[in-house]
Each structure stands twice: as structure tokens, then as C-alpha cells.
Amino acid sequence: MGPVFFGVRHLSPNAAFQLRRALDRAKPELVLVEGPSDLDSEMHWLSHAETRFPAAILAYTNEAPVRTILYPFAIYSPEVQAILWAAEHGVPCRFMDLPSGVFLAMEQPSYTENPDDGADGRQDGDSGQLSTESVYQKLETLTGEDHDTFWERRFEQLADGYDEAAEAFGGELRASAADSKRRTAEMLVREAFMRKTIEEAVQGGVPAERIFCVCGAFHVEGLKNGPVMTSEEEAKLPRADASATLMPYSYYRLSSRSGYGAGNKAPEYYHLLWKALNGGGAADAPYLYLTKLADAHRKAGNIVSSAEVIEAVRLAKTLASMRGSGIPCLADLRDAAVTAMGHGHFSELAAAAAQVEIGVRIGALPDGASHTSIQEDFYRQVKNLRLDKYRTAVAQRLDLDLREKLTVRSEEAALGDLRRSFFLHRLRILGVHFAAQLPSKQQGANWGEYWELRWTPECEIEVVESSLLGDTVEGAAAFALKERADGAADIAAAASIFLDAFLAGMPAAAAHALSVLQGLSVDAAALSQVAATAEQLSAAVRYGDLRRFDPAPILPLLEQLYLRACLTMADACVCDTAAAAAVTEAMGKINTLQLNHDFLDAGRWTVLLQDISDRDDLNTRCSGYATSILLERGEMDEELLAREVARRLSPGVPADLGAGWFEGLASRNRYALIARLSLWRQLSGYLDGLDDLAFRRALVFLRRAFADFSPSEKNDIAENLAEIWGVNKLQAAEVLMQAPTEEEQAVLESLDEFDFDDI
């Protein structure tokens, strides 16, 4: 007699249930499970009393670029139940598949799929047989049901004979399919290695008939009759230097909807099947599903009566009988629920169905289960900072107040939100997408930070990948910042790195970035870079001591950048229309910079703005923008503004220059402009004096100037024009605010082909 082979489907509740019964009958001396043979140490944690599934073993390369491979499990995974049974009965249990380092090595470019080998899902050129995926597709066509439904009807509801049925199905699939040469070769190598593992167990003194092997049903035939790998062949296998760790997983990531090929469409529903099998039996599943669905629908604020639930159960049983199964499967239950509870529309039940079928369940691991120091540090900080409740698949808001709380005794509690901010910013630097920062609610209120937190298994992978940078979250973030700073090519990039270090509460990394920034600032830089850099340094200074950071070293550099901007601003305004937008943006940033910091010479800036506003040899949009800033700062009175408007919008000024100047003027402080009726009267007179060609040229710039105006602002302008033209304000606003006619739209569209070569 040989070993017992039990073929399963990954994530099959009935396979897990029947497997435990088979183990009870066989009482083996050794259990071998399909899985990487170098990961046996993880079995201890998988069977730990505090482990909560779903969970996954993550194997990863120890050198960049990090490549990973995941082995996810649910509580109803047959592999997990085999491991738990062995632990409960004191029976040795081991994985028997290729080591994870071999799998990772085969993912390298030199081992990737050859296009000539025959692509999955198409006929193989050598044999003419369909690939495994195509066999599944053909089966779906013949049965009229998707593969999950087919499997549930034929296998999840089997009370007896599961192992024979699964083995027969796997054998027929194996005989009917021919995958690409690479996939076929990989399968044969895996099976030969598993055969070798079994033979070694026998040679080690375990009777063959007392070995119980848990593997995919597809592999049973190969493990029974395939060749055994030799030691020489094993030595030739490619291997990557790899490590492994255990990590929590989620039911969403276990579902095929997330792209997991070995998953199912409804992992939470399959969890419900597992509970039913271990309770009153598979016949309880319809009642559990429909009552949970009704409960979730009610919690969402909808009404579902008990009579509707009862009717859904009856209808589901009828549908199952019509479709050839004794117990309703998920497809029957959903159809019945839509009819009886959703009034014929799945959209009414979609949210509840997602909760009951896919679920938001996330696993948990006992302390010490992680095997990289950065994971241990991450979980320690999550616990200490009281962020545990945010480790869910549902996004949650977290509002932070960075100010010191004076009503508490300990410094740790007083600065709790600031410490959370530091931690979340460090994760952002590392590319760990546990938290996303939201825009501030109040302009200028830098004491408040707003985040959205959501945990996904990808976050764990990102934490593991960061282990190549350091042993702790802070250490890895510091290394990442140093690498970025050493590779910074301009002052804007260096300033961005400095600000990240500042926000993350890492003064040493901030000092290094600042030194890099000072070195780069010696070289000439574009105005836009100077303005962006000054803006980021200003943000750090404006926090004051809120983040426990001394801004003194920044002030001389900030003053230097401000001076450079003032010296180069006028020359930058000698530009074309395309470049004017960047120049005006930089002008606005420097203006804000000066307003925020009293130690920057306001007189120099005001004189510069007046010069740009007055000059006729500069881009008129830049001049108009400078005028708007002067008006905003109270440096231009009504008389001076009227004189400037009359000069810029006079009949002798080319249309594009006048309209361009107005575009710059209208970019800021719009309500102050709207309130000045004289301005609109001059604009109206200016446009009235243009000929048709000049008007078309001016219209291009005016359309761009008014593109960002809100509907209420446009309505106020329409009322101003109505007063100027002597017509009814409400009627004028209604006419001007309505959509253009087809003829008017055609004229506007023709502007896209206007010849601007001479502008």
C-alpha cells in the first residue's frame, strides 16, 4: 500500500470538512501538505490559539528589486485544517512542495513565459488540446453556470465520497488539458519534488500507508504515478535568496474579484458554509445566508420583513431543485433574494450582498508571529499609538490636533496626535499605503491634520519590502530620505525631501536634506523652482514649535531664495503666453511668502510689483497679475487703478494684449473686481471699439480669463453689464448665463482653429 492522497480545491469548505473526517479514519503518522517545504516553521503560528484567519505566508527575496509570493489561507482552507488536525493530535506535519526560493527564482525574467510556448486560454500548438482555463470555460458553456457554482453544486454539497469525486475530476481535467510548455514543466517539476519528499519520509522510517498527503486534486495522478526527482536534479533547481513571514490577510483579497486566481467569488459566504457544515449541516446554509443578508440590509436603513425572508428560502429551494441540486447554492440564494427581498433589482441588495458574500474580515496574528524587525516595530507602534481599530478593510477618518494637550499628565499623552502624525508621515515616505492624507479643513490652521486609514494586505507587503531599508519604520524612512536627498537634482526636489523629513519628525534627515538644498542653491535655478522651494521651507517655519522643530537654520536660506526671486522676477516676465502661467503662479507664491514672514523685506517686493505692473515690455498677463496683487495688498487706489485700466484697455492697444492683461488682473481678488462698476464699463467700451477680427482675438483670452469663475460670480458680472447697457438685470443675467445656441457654439469652436502666429 502507498500513501493516502486526498485531493482538494483551495478554499473549499467541504473539502476541509471531509478532510478532517478522512484524517480521523486514517490516523496517519505523518501529514504532508502542498506548500513550500522551507516554510515548515510557519505551521506553528498557523496552528497558534491566537491566530485568526484569513492569514498568509509571504515569501520575499532579500535583494532588490523585492519579489514576493503569497500563500493565503482561510479557516476553511483544507491545508489549514490538515495543519490544525495534526497539531491537535500531536502528529508531525510538513509542507512538501518546492522551496519558496525556487518559486521566486522562476519568476525572474530569464524564467518568464516564452510567447512561443503557447499562451494560456488558447490551444497548445503541439497537442491541439485546450489549456486548463479553456476547459473551465467550456465547462461553463456546457453547464450554463460559472465554475464556482458548478463546484458548489457538485462538490460542496457532497456528504460522502468527496475524495473519490475530487480525484476523478482532477484526473479528467488533467487528461483533457494541455497548458503551455512552461506551466506544464513547472507542474511536473513540482510533482517530482513532492514525490521525492514522500520517498524521503518513507526512507526515514514512516510506513508509506501511514503518510497522508493533502494536495490539489489536479496533482493526485502525478503524485501517484509520476517520476521521483533525484538529488542531482534538485541541486540544479534555480534558487533565490529569500525569507518568509506570516501576515494577516483579508477576505476581499482572497476573493477572485480582487484578481486572485485561486480564490472564489464569495469568501465570507464560504465561511458561512464552513460554519453550517460544522453545525447542523450544509442544509443550514440557506437560512444563515438569507437571515444575514436581511440583517445587513436592515442595518443599511432598508425594510425587510420576515415573510420576505421565508419566501426567499422557499424560492431558493425551488430554484435549486429545478437546477439539479438538493440544497440551494449561492446563485439560487441570490436570485431568490433579489426576487423576494430586492423587488427584482439586485442594486437594492448590492451593499448587503457584498458584506455577506465577500465580507470585510481581516485576520490577526499573535505577538511575535512576524519575522522581520520592521514588522514587529510597525505593529508595536500601531498598538502604542492606539491605531489598532483602524486596521480594517473599511476606510475610516482620523483627525489629528497637533497642539500639546495641557489637561493630561504624561508627555506621551499630551503629544499623542503629534506622534501619530510622525508615524503616518514615515509610512507615507516608505510608500506604505495604510493612511492617505486629506486636505486641510481650514486654510492656515496648521495644527490640524486629517487622514483616511484603511488596511489591506498590500500594506503588509509594503512594510516587508521596506525591511531592505532598515530594521524600524523610522530607520527605513531615514534611509529612504537619504537616498532621495543624495540623488536630488534640483532645489525643488531637495526642498520636498526636507519637508517630508520635517513632517515625519526626523531632524537628522531634515538637516541632511537642508545641507543638500544649500549646496544646490548655489547654482542658478528657474523662478518656478525657487518659488516652490521657498513655499515648502515656509511651511516648515510657519509651524513654529508645533512639531518640536527649530526653524532657525531655515531662515537664512529662505531669505536668500526670496531675494533671488525678487531679482529674477522681472526678467522672467519677458515670456510668451505659454510660460506666463508658471510665472504668475511663482509670483503668487512669493507674495504669500512675504505676507507670511515679516523678516522678508516688504518694500522691495512692493517696488518690484509696481515696476512689473507699469512696464509695457513684459507679458501683459504678468503685468495684470502684478496689478491684482497690488490691489489686494492695498498699494493701489481707485484713481491709479482707473488710470491703469484706461491705459491697458484703450483702442490703440492690440486686442490680445489688452485681454491678456485683463486675464492676469482677474486671476485674483475677483469679488473686489466685480464690485468696481467702472472696471466693467471700461471693459465694455474697449470691446465695443474692436473690429470683428480683433474681437475674436480678444475673445480667446477673455474665455480663458472667465473659465474659472463660479456661476454666482458670472451672474454678478452679468448684472453689472446689464446696468452698464441699461437693460433689466435679471433678464440680462438669464440671457448671458444660458447655454450658447448652435450658431454661437460654432463660432466659439472656430476659435480653436484661429491663427495665432502673429500674436
C-alpha positions in Angstrom: 0.0 0.0 0.0 1.1 3.6 -0.7 0.3 6.9 1.0 -3.2 8.3 1.3 -3.7 11.1 -1.3 -6.6 13.5 -0.6 -7.2 15.8 -3.5 -8.7 19.2 -2.6 -9.7 22.5 -4.0 -8.1 25.5 -2.4 -10.6 27.4 -0.2 -13.2 24.6 -0.3 -15.2 24.3 3.0 -16.5 20.8 2.2 -13.0 19.7 1.2 -11.7 20.9 4.6 -14.7 19.2 6.4 -14.3 15.9 4.6 -10.5 16.0 5.0 -10.8 16.1 8.8 -13.1 13.1 8.7 -10.7 11.3 6.4 -7.8 12.1 8.8 -9.8 10.8 11.7 -10.3 7.5 9.8 -6.7 7.2 8.6 -4.9 8.2 11.8 -1.7 8.9 10.0 1.8 9.1 11.5 2.8 12.0 9.1 0.8 14.6 7.3 2.3 16.3 4.2 0.6 19.4 2.8 1.1 21.0 -0.6 3.2 24.1 0.2 6.8 25.4 0.1 8.9 22.9 2.0 11.1 25.6 3.5 8.2 27.2 5.4 7.5 24.5 7.9 8.4 26.9 10.8 5.2 28.9 9.9 3.0 26.0 10.8 3.5 26.7 14.5 1.9 30.1 14.0 -0.9 28.8 11.7 -2.0 26.5 14.5 -1.5 29.0 17.3 -4.5 29.6 19.5 -4.4 33.3 19.0 -4.2 33.2 15.2 -7.3 34.5 13.5 -7.8 33.7 9.8 -7.5 34.8 7.0 -3.7 34.8 7.1 -1.0 34.4 4.5 2.6 33.3 4.3 4.6 35.9 2.4 8.0 34.8 0.9 10.2 37.6 -0.5 13.6 38.0 -1.9 16.3 39.5 0.3 17.7 41.7 -2.5 16.2 44.5 -4.6 14.0 44.5 -6.5 11.9 42.7 -4.0 9.8 39.9 -5.5 7.1 38.3 -3.4 4.9 35.2 -3.5 1.9 34.8 -1.3 0.2 31.6 0.2 -3.1 32.8 1.6 -5.4 30.7 3.8 -8.9 30.9 5.3 -10.1 28.9 8.3 -11.9 26.7 5.8 -8.8 26.0 3.7 -8.1 22.3 3.6 -4.4 22.9 4.1 -5.1 24.8 7.3 -7.5 22.2 8.6 -4.8 19.5 7.9 -2.3 21.5 9.9 -4.7 22.1 12.8 -5.7 18.4 12.9 -2.0 17.4 13.1 -1.4 19.9 15.9 -4.4 18.7 17.8 -3.4 15.1 17.6 0.4 15.5 18.0 1.1 14.2 14.6 4.1 15.7 12.6 3.1 17.9 9.7 5.3 19.3 6.9 5.0 21.1 3.6 6.1 19.1 0.6 6.3 21.4 -2.4 9.3 23.2 -3.9 11.0 25.7 -1.6 9.8 29.3 -1.9 13.2 30.4 -3.1 12.8 28.2 -6.1 9.4 29.7 -6.9 10.8 33.2 -6.6 13.8 32.3 -8.8 11.5 31.0 -11.5 9.8 34.5 -11.5 12.9 36.2 -12.7 12.9 37.5 -16.3 15.1 34.6 -17.6 12.4 32.2 -16.4 9.3 34.1 -17.7 6.8 32.7 -20.2 8.1 32.3 -23.7 5.4 33.6 -26.2 6.1 30.7 -28.5 5.3 28.1 -25.7 1.6 28.5 -26.2 -0.5 31.1 -24.3 -2.9 30.2 -21.6 -6.5 30.1 -22.7 -5.7 29.0 -26.2 -5.0 25.7 -27.9 -1.5 24.4 -27.5 0.2 24.3 -30.8 1.8 20.8 -30.2 -1.1 18.8 -28.9 -4.2 20.7 -30.0 -5.7 20.3 -26.5 -7.2 23.2 -24.6 -5.5 24.8 -21.7 -6.9 24.4 -18.1 -8.6 27.7 -18.3 -10.2 26.9 -21.6 -11.5 23.6 -20.2 -13.1 25.6 -17.4 -14.6 28.0 -19.9 -16.0 25.1 -22.0 -17.4 23.5 -18.9 -19.2 26.8 -18.0 -20.6 26.9 -21.5 -21.9 23.3 -21.3 -23.4 23.7 -17.8 -24.6 27.3 -18.2 -23.1 28.2 -14.8 -19.8 29.7 -13.7 -17.1 27.5 -12.2 -17.8 28.4 -8.6 -21.5 27.5 -9.0 -20.6 24.2 -10.8 -18.2 23.3 -8.0 -20.6 24.2 -5.2 -23.5 22.1 -6.7 -21.3 19.0 -7.4 -18.7 19.1 -4.6 -19.6 21.4 -1.7 -22.9 19.6 -1.2 -21.4 16.1 -1.3 -21.9 14.3 2.1 -19.9 11.2 1.1 -17.4 10.2 -1.5 -15.8 13.7 -1.8 -12.2 12.4 -2.1 -13.1 10.0 -4.9 -15.1 12.6 -6.8 -12.4 15.3 -6.5 -9.7 12.8 -7.6 -11.8 11.8 -10.6 -12.5 15.4 -11.5 -8.8 16.3 -11.2 -7.8 13.3 -13.3 -10.3 14.1 -16.1 -9.2 17.7 -16.1 -5.5 16.6 -16.3 -6.3 14.3 -19.2 -8.3 17.0 -21.1 -6.0 20.0 -20.7 -2.6 20.8 -22.0 -1.1 24.0 -20.7 1.8 26.0 -22.1 5.2 24.2 -22.1 6.5 26.3 -19.2 3.4 25.7 -17.0 3.5 22.0 -17.8 7.2 21.8 -17.0 6.7 23.6 -13.7 3.9 21.3 -12.7 6.0 18.2 -13.5 9.0 19.5 -11.5 6.8 20.3 -8.6 5.2 16.8 -8.6 8.6 15.2 -8.9 9.8 17.2 -5.9 6.8 16.2 -3.9 7.3 12.6 -4.8 10.9 12.9 -3.5 9.6 14.4 -0.2 7.3 11.4 0.2 10.1 8.9 -0.6 12.4 10.6 1.9 9.7 10.3 4.6 9.4 6.6 3.9 13.2 6.2 4.0 13.1 8.0 7.3 11.0 5.2 8.8 7.4 6.3 8.3 5.4 3.4 6.7 4.0 4.6 3.3 0.5 3.7 4.2 0.7 5.9 7.4 1.5 9.0 5.3 -1.4 11.3 4.5 -0.8 13.7 1.6 -3.0 16.8 1.1 -2.7 18.3 -2.5 -4.7 19.8 -5.2 -7.0 17.3 -6.9 -5.2 18.1 -10.2 -1.9 16.7 -8.7 -3.2 13.4 -7.3 -2.5 11.4 -10.5 1.0 12.9 -10.8 1.9 12.1 -7.2 0.7 8.5 -7.5 2.4 7.6 -10.8 4.9 10.4 -11.7 8.7 10.2 -11.5 10.7 11.0 -8.4 13.2 13.8 -8.5 16.8 12.8 -7.9 19.2 14.7 -5.6 21.2 15.8 -8.7 18.1 17.2 -10.3 17.2 19.0 -7.1 20.7 20.6 -6.9 20.2 22.1 -10.4 17.0 24.0 -9.4 17.3 27.8 -9.5 17.1 29.4 -6.1 16.8 33.0 -4.9 17.9 34.2 -1.5 14.6 34.5 0.2 12.9 34.9 3.6 9.4 34.4 4.8 6.9 36.0 7.2 3.4 35.4 8.3 0.9 38.2 7.8 -2.8 38.9 8.3 -4.9 38.7 5.2 -8.4 39.8 4.2 -11.4 38.1 2.6 -11.6 40.7 -0.1 -8.1 39.8 -1.2 -9.0 36.1 -1.0 -11.9 36.7 -3.5 -11.5 36.2 -7.2 -12.9 39.7 -7.6 -9.6 41.1 -6.4 -7.8 39.2 -9.1 -6.7 36.2 -7.0 -6.9 33.4 -9.5 -7.2 30.6 -6.9 -9.9 32.5 -4.9 -13.7 32.3 -5.0 -16.3 35.0 -5.6 -17.7 34.9 -2.1 -15.2 34.1 0.7 -17.5 35.2 3.5 -20.3 33.0 2.1 -17.9 30.1 2.1 -17.1 30.9 5.7 -20.8 30.6 6.4 -20.8 27.2 4.6 -18.0 26.1 6.8 -20.0 27.0 9.9 -23.0 25.2 8.6 -21.1 22.0 7.9 -19.7 22.1 11.5 -23.2 22.8 12.9 -26.4 21.4 11.6 -25.1 20.5 8.2 -25.0 22.1 4.7 -28.8 22.4 4.7 -28.5 25.2 7.3 -26.5 27.4 4.8 -29.6 28.9 3.0 -31.1 30.1 6.3 -27.9 31.5 7.6 -27.2 33.4 4.3 -30.7 34.9 3.9 -31.1 36.0 7.5 -27.6 37.6 7.5 -28.5 39.3 4.2 -31.7 40.6 5.6 -29.9 41.8 8.8 -27.3 43.7 6.7 -30.0 45.2 4.5 -31.9 46.4 7.6 -28.8 47.9 9.2 -28.4 49.9 6.0 -31.8 51.5 6.7 -34.0 49.3 4.5 -37.1 47.4 5.3 -37.1 43.6 5.0 -40.0 41.6 6.6 -39.7 38.1 8.0 -42.3 37.0 5.4 -39.9 38.1 2.6 -37.1 36.1 4.1 -39.3 33.0 4.4 -40.5 33.4 0.8 -36.8 33.8 -0.3 -36.0 30.4 1.4 -38.8 28.7 -0.4 -38.0 30.2 -3.7 -34.3 29.3 -3.4 -35.2 25.6 -2.7 -37.4 25.5 -5.7 -34.7 27.0 -7.9 -32.2 24.5 -6.6 -34.5 21.6 -7.4 -35.1 23.0 -10.9 -31.3 23.3 -11.4 -30.4 19.9 -10.3 -29.2 20.2 -6.7 -30.8 19.2 -3.4 -29.6 22.3 -1.5 -29.6 25.9 -2.8 -26.2 27.2 -3.7 -25.2 30.9 -3.8 -26.6 31.5 -7.3 -30.1 30.2 -6.2 -30.0 32.2 -2.9 -29.1 35.4 -4.7 -31.8 35.0 -7.3 -34.3 34.3 -4.6 -33.2 37.2 -2.5 -33.4 39.6 -5.5 -36.9 38.5 -6.2 -38.4 38.3 -2.7 -36.3 41.0 -0.9 -34.9 43.3 -3.6 -38.1 43.8 -5.6 -36.5 42.4 -8.7 -33.4 44.7 -8.5 -30.0 43.5 -7.3 -29.0 47.1 -6.9 -31.2 47.3 -3.8 -29.3 44.5 -2.2 -25.8 45.1 -3.6 -24.3 46.7 -0.4 -25.7 44.0 1.8 -24.7 41.2 -0.6 -21.1 42.5 -0.7 -21.0 42.4 3.1 -22.4 38.9 3.4 -20.7 37.3 0.4 -17.2 39.0 0.3 -17.1 40.5 3.8 -14.6 42.7 5.5 -13.0 40.1 7.7 -9.3 40.7 8.4 -7.1 38.1 10.2 -4.9 38.7 13.3 -1.7 37.2 14.5 -0.2 36.7 18.0 2.7 38.8 19.1 5.9 37.5 17.7 4.5 35.9 14.6 6.1 38.4 12.3 9.7 37.6 11.2 11.1 40.9 10.1 12.1 43.5 12.7 10.3 46.3 10.8 7.0 44.4 11.0 7.5 44.0 14.8 8.2 47.7 15.1 5.2 48.6 12.9 2.8 46.5 15.0 4.3 47.8 18.2 3.7 51.4 17.2 0.2 50.7 15.8 -0.6 49.3 19.3 1.1 52.1 21.3 -0.4 54.9 19.2 -3.8 53.3 19.5 -4.3 52.8 15.8 -5.4 49.1 16.1 -9.1 49.9 15.4 -8.1 51.4 12.0 -6.7 48.1 10.8 -9.9 47.2 8.9 -10.9 46.9 5.3 -13.3 49.8 5.7 -11.8 53.3 5.3 -12.0 55.4 8.5 -11.3 59.1 9.2 -8.7 60.1 11.7 -8.5 63.8 12.7 -5.4 64.9 14.5 -4.8 68.0 16.6 -1.1 68.5 16.8 -1.2 71.0 19.7 0.0 69.9 23.0 -2.8 68.8 25.3 -2.3 70.6 28.7 -5.0 68.8 30.5 -3.2 65.4 30.7 -0.3 64.4 32.9 2.1 62.4 30.8 4.0 63.9 27.9 3.3 60.8 25.8 -0.5 61.5 26.0 0.0 65.3 25.6 1.7 64.8 22.3 -0.2 61.7 21.2 -1.6 63.2 17.9 1.8 64.6 17.0 3.4 61.2 17.5 0.7 59.7 15.3 1.4 62.3 12.6 5.1 61.5 12.7 4.3 57.7 12.3 1.9 58.2 9.4 4.2 60.5 7.5 7.0 58.0 7.9 4.8 55.3 6.4 4.0 57.7 3.5 7.7 58.2 2.9 8.1 54.4 2.7 5.2 54.0 0.3 3.1 52.1 2.8 -0.5 52.9 1.9 -2.1 52.5 5.3 -3.1 56.1 5.5 -3.8 58.8 3.0 -3.6 62.5 4.0 -6.7 64.6 3.2 -6.8 68.3 2.5 -6.9 70.7 5.5 -10.3 71.9 6.6 -9.1 75.4 7.5 -6.7 77.5 5.5 -3.8 78.5 7.6 -4.7 76.2 10.5 -1.6 74.1 10.6 -2.5 72.4 13.9 -5.0 70.1 12.3 -4.2 67.1 10.1 -6.8 64.8 8.5 -6.2 61.3 7.4 -8.1 58.4 5.9 -6.9 55.0 7.1 -7.6 51.6 5.6 -5.8 48.3 6.0 -5.1 46.0 3.1 -2.8 43.0 2.7 -0.8 45.1 0.3 0.2 47.4 3.2 1.8 44.4 4.9 3.7 43.6 1.7 4.9 47.2 1.5 6.1 47.1 5.1 8.0 43.9 4.4 9.6 45.4 1.3 10.8 48.3 3.5 12.9 45.8 5.5 15.6 46.2 2.9 15.9 49.8 4.0 16.1 49.4 7.8 15.0 47.5 10.9 12.5 50.0 12.1 9.9 52.3 10.5 12.0 55.4 11.4 15.3 53.8 10.3 13.9 52.7 7.0 12.3 56.1 6.4 15.6 57.8 7.2 17.4 55.7 4.7 14.8 56.3 2.1 15.1 60.1 2.6 18.9 60.0 2.5 18.8 58.1 -0.8 16.4 60.6 -2.2 18.4 63.6 -1.0 21.7 62.2 -2.4 20.0 61.8 -5.7 18.2 65.2 -5.8 19.0 67.1 -9.0 17.4 70.5 -8.1 16.4 72.6 -5.2 12.7 71.9 -5.5 13.4 68.1 -5.1 15.7 68.7 -2.1 13.1 71.0 -0.5 10.4 68.4 -0.9 12.7 65.9 0.9 13.3 68.3 3.6 9.6 68.9 4.2 8.9 65.2 4.3 11.6 64.8 6.9 10.3 67.7 8.9 6.7 66.4 8.8 7.9 63.0 9.9 9.7 64.4 12.9 13.2 63.3 11.8 15.6 66.3 12.5 18.7 64.4 11.4 17.2 63.6 8.0 15.9 67.1 7.7 19.4 68.6 8.4 20.9 66.4 5.7 18.3 67.4 3.2 18.8 71.1 4.1 22.6 70.8 3.5 21.9 69.2 0.1 19.5 72.1 -0.6 22.0 74.7 0.3 24.6 73.1 -2.0 22.2 73.1 -4.9 21.0 76.6 -4.2 24.4 78.0 -5.3 23.6 77.1 -8.9 21.1 79.0 -11.0 17.5 77.8 -10.8 14.3 78.6 -12.6 11.9 81.0 -10.9 9.3 78.3 -10.6 11.8 76.1 -8.7 12.8 79.0 -6.4 9.2 79.8 -5.6 8.3 76.1 -5.0 11.3 75.6 -2.7 10.6 78.8 -0.7 7.0 77.7 -0.3 8.0 74.3 1.2 10.5 75.9 3.5 8.0 78.5 4.6 5.6 75.7 5.6 8.2 74.3 8.0 8.8 77.8 9.5 5.1 78.6 9.9 4.6 75.5 12.1 6.7 77.3 14.8 7.4 74.9 17.6 4.2 72.9 17.0 6.2 70.0 15.6 9.1 70.4 18.1 11.5 71.7 15.3 13.9 74.6 15.5 13.4 76.6 12.2 16.4 78.9 12.8 18.7 77.2 10.2 16.0 77.6 7.6 15.6 81.4 7.9 18.8 82.5 6.1 18.1 80.1 3.2 14.5 81.3 2.9 15.7 84.9 2.8 18.2 84.1 0.2 15.6 82.4 -2.0 13.3 85.4 -1.6 16.0 87.8 -2.7 16.8 85.7 -5.7 13.1 85.6 -6.7 12.9 89.4 -6.4 16.0 89.8 -8.6 14.8 87.5 -11.4 11.1 88.1 -11.4 11.0 91.0 -13.8 13.2 89.2 -16.3 11.0 86.1 -16.1 8.0 88.2 -17.1 9.6 88.6 -20.5 7.9 85.5 -21.8 5.3 84.1 -24.2 1.7 83.2 -23.3 2.5 79.6 -22.6 5.1 80.5 -20.0 3.1 83.2 -18.3 1.0 80.8 -16.3 4.1 79.4 -14.5 5.5 82.9 -13.9 2.2 84.2 -12.3 2.0 81.1 -10.2 5.5 81.8 -8.9 4.6 85.4 -8.3 1.6 84.4 -6.2 3.8 82.0 -4.1 6.4 84.7 -3.4 3.7 87.2 -2.5 2.2 84.7 0.0 5.7 84.0 1.3 6.3 87.7 2.1 2.9 88.1 3.7 3.7 85.1 6.0 7.1 86.3 7.1 7.7 89.8 8.4 11.5 89.4 8.2 11.3 89.5 4.4 11.6 93.0 3.0 8.1 94.1 2.0 9.3 97.3 0.4 11.5 95.5 -2.1 8.5 93.3 -3.1 6.1 96.2 -3.5 8.5 98.2 -5.6 9.1 95.2 -7.8 5.3 94.6 -8.3 4.8 98.3 -9.2 7.6 98.0 -11.8 6.1 94.9 -13.4 2.6 96.5 -13.3 3.8 99.7 -15.1 6.1 98.2 -17.7 4.8 97.7 -21.3 7.7 95.4 -22.4 6.6 92.5 -20.3 4.0 89.8 -20.8 0.7 91.7 -20.2 -0.8 88.8 -18.3 2.1 89.1 -15.8 1.6 92.8 -15.6 -2.1 92.4 -14.9 -1.4 89.8 -12.3 1.1 92.2 -10.5 -1.7 94.8 -10.6 -4.1 92.5 -8.9 -1.6 91.7 -6.1 -1.0 95.5 -5.6 -4.8 96.0 -5.4 -5.1 93.1 -2.9 -2.3 94.5 -0.7 -3.8 98.0 -0.7 -0.9 99.5 -2.6 -3.2 100.8 -5.5 -6.0 103.2 -5.0 -9.1 103.7 -7.2 -7.7 106.5 -9.2 -4.5 104.6 -10.1 -6.5 101.5 -11.0 -8.8 103.5 -13.2 -5.8 105.1 -15.0 -4.1 101.7 -15.5 -7.3 100.2 -16.8 -7.8 103.0 -19.2 -4.2 102.6 -20.5 -4.3 98.9 -20.9 -7.8 98.7 -22.4 -7.5 101.7 -24.8 -8.5 101.4 -28.5 -4.8 101.6 -29.6 -3.8 98.5 -27.6 -3.9 95.3 -29.6 -6.7 93.0 -28.6 -4.7 90.1 -27.4 -2.5 92.4 -25.2 -5.5 94.1 -23.6 -7.4 90.9 -23.0 -4.3 89.2 -21.7 -3.7 92.0 -19.2 -7.3 91.7 -18.0 -6.9 87.9 -17.7 -4.0 88.5 -15.3 -6.0 91.1 -13.4 -9.0 88.8 -13.0 -6.9 85.9 -11.6 -7.1 87.2 -8.0 -9.5 89.0 -5.7 -12.5 88.6 -8.0 -15.1 90.0 -5.7 -13.2 93.2 -5.4 -13.1 93.5 -9.1 -16.7 92.6 -9.6 -17.7 95.4 -7.1 -15.9 98.0 -9.3 -18.5 99.0 -11.9 -16.1 101.4 -13.6 -13.8 98.5 -14.5 -16.6 96.7 -16.4 -17.7 99.9 -18.0 -14.2 100.4 -19.4 -14.0 96.7 -20.5 -17.3 97.0 -22.3 -16.3 100.2 -24.0 -13.0 98.6 -25.0 -14.7 95.6 -26.6 -17.3 97.8 -28.4 -14.4 99.6 -30.1 -12.8 96.4 -31.6 -13.4 95.3 -35.1 -14.6 91.7 -35.8 -11.1 90.2 -36.2 -9.7 92.0 -33.1 -12.8 91.0 -31.1 -12.2 87.3 -32.0 -8.6 87.6 -30.8 -9.7 89.2 -27.6 -12.4 86.6 -27.0 -9.8 83.8 -26.8 -8.2 85.4 -23.8 -11.4 86.5 -22.2 -12.8 83.0 -22.4 -9.7 81.7 -20.6 -10.0 84.5 -18.0 -13.6 83.7 -17.1 -13.2 79.9 -17.3 -12.6 79.5 -13.5 -15.3 82.0 -12.4 -18.1 80.4 -10.4 -21.7 80.6 -11.6 -22.5 83.2 -8.9 -19.5 85.3 -9.9 -20.6 85.2 -13.6 -24.1 86.1 -12.5 -22.8 89.2 -10.7 -20.8 90.2 -13.7 -23.9 89.8 -15.9 -25.8 92.2 -13.6 -23.0 94.7 -13.8 -23.1 94.6 -17.6 -26.9 95.0 -17.5 -26.6 98.2 -15.6 -24.0 99.5 -18.0 -26.1 98.6 -21.0 -29.3 99.9 -19.4 -31.3 96.7 -19.5 -33.2 94.6 -17.0 -30.6 92.9 -14.6 -32.5 89.7 -14.2 -33.2 89.3 -17.9 -29.6 90.1 -18.8 -28.3 87.6 -16.3 -30.7 84.9 -17.6 -29.7 85.5 -21.2 -25.9 85.7 -20.6 -25.9 82.6 -18.3 -27.8 80.3 -20.6 -26.1 77.8 -22.8 -24.9 79.1 -26.2 -27.0 78.4 -29.3 -25.7 76.1 -32.0 -24.7 79.1 -34.1 -22.9 80.7 -31.2 -21.2 77.4 -30.3 -20.0 77.0 -33.8 -18.4 80.5 -33.6 -16.7 79.6 -30.3 -15.4 76.3 -31.7 -14.0 78.1 -34.7 -11.6 79.9 -32.3 -9.8 76.6 -31.8 -8.5 77.0 -35.3 -7.7 80.7 -35.0 -4.4 81.7 -36.4 -2.2 83.0 -33.5 1.1 83.0 -35.3 1.3 86.8 -35.2 0.3 87.1 -31.5 
